[in-house]
Amino acid sequence: MTYSNFEESLLKGLDVIASENRLGNITTQLVSRYSGIPEAKMLRHISSLDVIVASWFQLKQRKLRVVIDGFNGVDSKEGYLQQMGNLLELPSLLTLLVAKNIDRMIDVDIIEDLRHSFRESLLQAIVHLKGTSDRSHEELAGEVMFTLSEVVSYGSKDSRRKIASLKKNLPWEIECDLFPSQEVIKRLAVSESGFIFDPVSGKSYSANSSAMSILKILQRTTDVGEITSIITDEYDVLSSMAERDILDFSVNLRGLFS
Amino acid sequence: MSPAPVIAITGMNAKPDNPGPGMAVARCIKESAELKAKIIGLSYDVLDPGMYRSEYADASYLIPYPSSGEDALCSRLEQISALEKIDILIPCLDAELKTIARIKPRLEALGIKVLSPNEEQIDLRAKDNLPRLAQMAGIKTPAVTKITSADFFHTCHKHGWGFPMVVKGVFYDAYIAHSPAEAVGAFHKIALEWGYPILVQEFISGEEVNLTALGDGKGNMLGAVMMKKRAITDKGKAWAGISIADKRLENAASKIVEASNWQGALEVEVMVDKNNNYYLIEINPRFPAWIYLSRGVGRNLPELLVNLVLNEEYEDKTTTNYSDYKSGVLFIRYAEELILDLEKFESMIMHGFTNNLS
């Protein structure tokens, strides 16, 4: 095997690792397994894993900039769906854009910068699309980002359904499961003290009074507008503020119960 | 009048990091409102604490290790039964179950009834049979292969195996290995203690949920109790747990019991991964050490087993009345010291017997 073939195999291995959302803990064993190059051989040819990861990330940065620029230029429904379709065909880039856990070998500041730019260009695309929705542009961008983050758990039936939905729908048409299913929410035993127990998983949680209020409403409805209206009727809070808190809380809930 | 059977229970060891289930089984029966049972503790070691706990064992006897053979065990049980008139034997340790299954007719001739799995059922739950059982249960199981050489760990990547992986003995012990070096260490450690072959199992990252129940031998599963571990010992045993109500786990276990006509106690261990896939990890053909939780949730399974043995027509109300099952009941295990008179210890060493009532 020549050195360039060897390097190419490692880079391909890292691509698959990223595609499977396994960038949280990049080890030599992992890279060895995914690249098909024995660990000992790998370590003989490279000074450290950081070097090869850095080189892979540089390639990915360039590609991510192209994706971000693509969304910046969107001015039609077809253009948006084309860009979204392209992104969804590149799972390794998607993981870099939305995955929660990224190994420290990958520069966090650059990742944060790329994610910020992506969100901004997505927001601009949504503004240009001038769709009709009662939700703000920021909220729609948030929902698209949220749905993309759910897609990175590859292999699940739910993930494939979300990919299909993102490929054919504009942001305000996406079926966004903001909250865990009603079945899950309703089975939770919620005590006045803020203690929450899930009788299926056996896990328990503690919630503050705001979270408790939302959770109790959620056991009746999952409509964000309705929840916002109940909260603003009951508490002295701006509708936009309440809505943001509800969306923030929904991310936590999905993380805990999905 | 309440029945007052004499019940012999094995597995009265209670090492904090890996306790046997015997003491917990005895405790469940002693706390039964229906039964006024006399408990005879059976142990292999003079330092098994359950033998000396007068609350749980009225009298205790040493018995020979399963490796001593069926005749030795049978004749010791005959001796003990001549003194105590044993009605029921509840075996609680994996290693003795096959021997007990084989001598069951001889025990019955002595008037000792046993409700435990037969040899075929015990073989069925062997670790290398898991794929077949998982198929019965309609759930997945981690990939598993038998090996006899540690060289496997240096070439396994060519066959799609990756680290971490679980290296297990056929009967006992399991280690999670993160590298070939760790795997080789685990391989030799297990081989030294338990012999060959060694099993290598795909590592499933997730959360473990367990179920214990009784099979009536006719395909019915009775009194399922489910538990999620909340704290574990170094050996992965439950140190604290909470009862749960997981229908999917219950259905999977019920299918295994139905397909195998399981008789007696069983514990089903399942791992649930982040995508909510259920993987069958292991089946134990006995009550688990956390069986006292069954009393806590209102489904006292050792009591139910005794009632089923005493009366084949016994109606199990716990299973039919599902709404009475309590999820969210916790147990927390703890260790304490038992103070023992030298006379009792001497009696156990010299005569293999102690009477806790005297």
Interface residues (C-beta under 8 A of the other chain):
Chain A: Q29 L30 S32 R33 G36 P38 S153 G155 S156 A189 F197 P199 V200 S201 G202 K203 S204
Chain B: H157 G162 F163 H178 S179 E207 V209 M227 K228 R230 G241 I242 S243 I244 A245 D246 K247 V272 K274 N275 S327 G328
